[in-house]
Amino acid sequence: MAKKSNTRRKKKQGASVQELLGIRAFTEYGIQTNRGELLLFRVTPTNISVLSSASVETKIRQLMFVLSAVPDIEIACTDSAECFDENKAYLLQRAEKEENEKVRSLLKRDAVFLDEIQTEMSTSRQFVFAARCRNMKPQQVFARANQIQKAISEQGFDVRRMDKGDIKRLLALYFDASLYGEQMPDSDGEQFFDTENAGNG
């Protein structure tokens, strides 16, 4: 009976956010997930609008070489800074409904300000290359991380492996939590827990 009761209670409570994300813990080289260790590499975008057609074709070939060298790699394009689109849309909607001309003017100015900020951050896109390591020892993961980084950099891409701070910032931006995700504790409330005092108590 006790087992059934505990099972029902667990189902009622549902999964934690960590379980839903599939993230177990940070590792020395990336993050441990339900489907193996995930290595993340940040690649700085190239502004192809200023490149010639021949240069763009070269970049495409270089990316093809990377995908040939690391066929199981996954690629995502993300913001590397906050996105203000929803805030801008809200301000413009409020301005349309606002009857007070002065308030309407202020709302429009705020929307323009956010637009200017976003324009300044228009280059703040980032490409994230992800590779999964299953059933590997730490030394093997380290070797694979170096191999992947070398394969990407050899094709002329500006790449670096993301450390814990980079990954936390990426997750915080992705889930609209904060621009300063790298300052967040590894566990919720960790910053309020004094381990030294707890041990003495």
Beta strands, then each sheet from edge to edge (+ up, - down):
strand 1: 23-26
strand 2: 31-33
strand 3: 36-43
strand 4: 74-79
strand 5: 125-133
strand 6: 159-161
sheet 1: 1+ 2- 3+ 5- 4+
sheet 2: 1+ 2- 3+ 6-
end
